[in-house]
Amino acid sequence: MLTYPLESLPDFQRMLTEAGVPPGSVNYHSPKYKAQVSRSLRAWVADYYAFFEENRKPEYGNFVTFSARTPEEITAGKLPGLRYGFSGIDKGGVAKEQQLGHVAFDGTKLYVIATAFDPTAETTKFESVESLRRFEPYLLKIVSGLRLPVAKK
């Protein structure tokens, strides 16, 4: 799991502001707040997809299609979040790459939990797309059971 302090994410700060989330506000119980954070996280995922689609063009060429997964609302501990991902599918329908991630926000930090089937990656990867697919339901249970937000000391 990676954590990013909000002050290190100017683009995400802008997304929060555009969604109507006042800086420093946290109200997990408010449906309005949850909707605003969800809108911000969806914008973050859209940027993530745009980056990786552009990044993979030289590698994929005309042989592999970038296919983004529709983000799904999840709970990461007590935080609202999204599950997202993408696949690189060749012309024969075979996944050459599959990324899977979960993102949540606690008002001060963005939490990103990700893994992949990516033969070129050195860490956080599965050896086959089948192994990743078998693990996916367990990962969702792990993410939902995390102790988030992290208690402030």
N, C-alpha and C positions, 0 to 999 in steps of 0.2 A: 504494500500500500504506500502510495506517495501522498504527501501532504504539501500543499502550497499555501503559504500565508497570502491573504487577500492583497496586502500591499505589494506583493511581487507579481500581481496579475492585473495590469492596467486594462487590458481588453475585457476581462471578466468584470472588473469594477464598472466599466462602461455598460456592459450588458445588464448588470444589476440596476444601474441608474435608469437605463432605458425601460426596464421592466417595472420601475417604480419602487424599488427596494432602497430605502434610505440607508446611507452609510452607517454601519454599526448596529443596525436594528436586527433583532432576532426574536421571532415569535412563532415557534413551531406549531402552536395550537391554532393559529389563525388561518382559515382557509384562503384568505386573500394573500397572506404572506407565502403560503405554500405554492399558490398559483404563480406568484411573481418569481419565486425562486425556480420553479419548474420552467418558466419561460426563459429565465437566464441560463439554466443548465442546458436547455434545448439549443439556445444560441451558441453555447460553448461547444456542444456536440457538433453542430453544423460547421463551426470553424474547424474542429478536429477532422471532420470528413473532408472538407475542402482542402485542408493541408495534405492529408494522406492521398487523396485522389490525385492531386497535382504531383506529389512526391513519387507516386508509383508509376506515373506515365512513362518515364524512361525505361523502367524495368518491365512493365506490363506490355507496352507497345500496343499493337492491335491484336495480340494473342490472348490477353487476359482482361476481363471486364471487372471494374471496380463496382462492387455491389454493397451499398450501405444498408444496414439494418435499421428499421424504424425504431427510434428510442422508445423504451417502455418505462413507465413509472415503477419505482421500487422503493423499498425502505432500507436504508443502510443504518442499522442500529435504530436510533430514534429519529434519524434525519430523512427527509424526503430526498429522493435521488432518481437517477436514470440508469437504465442498462442500455448499452449501445454496442455497436461493433460493425465490422465490415468484412467482406470476403473478396478475394481475388479469384474469379472463376474462369477457367480456360474454355476454349470453344467446345470442348467435349463435355463440359459440365462438371469438371473436376476442380475442387478447391485447391488452389496453389498456396493460399494464405487465408487465415481467418483470425481476426482480432476480436476480442471480447473485453468490454470494460464496464465499470460501474463508477458513477460519479455522484458525490453528495457535497453539500455546503452547510457549514454550521454557523455562518455569520462572520467568521474570521478566517476560516481555512476551507480550501477545496480539497476533498479527499478523492483520490483516484485509485481504483483497484482494477488491474488489468492483467490479462494473460493472452496467449496466442498459440496458434499453430503457424509458425513462420520459420521455414528452414534456414533463413539467413540470420535469424536472431541468435544471440549468444546466451541470453538469460530469459527468464519468465516465459518459457515456451514448452509446448507439447511436441512430441516426436511425430504425431499424426493428427489429422483433423478428427479422426474417429475418437482418439483419446480425449481431445478437448471437448467434443460433443458429449461424451460419457460423463465428464467432470462438471459440465455446465450447471446441471441442477444442484449439485452439491455446493458449487461456488455461490450460487444465489442464496442458499441457506446460510453459508458462512457470512456473506455480506449482510444479510438481514440480522444476524446474531452479533454483529460487531458492537462494541461498547462505544458508540458514537452518539453525541459528540464527546470528545475527549474531555475529561474533567480538568478544569483549570486549577493549577496548584497555587 
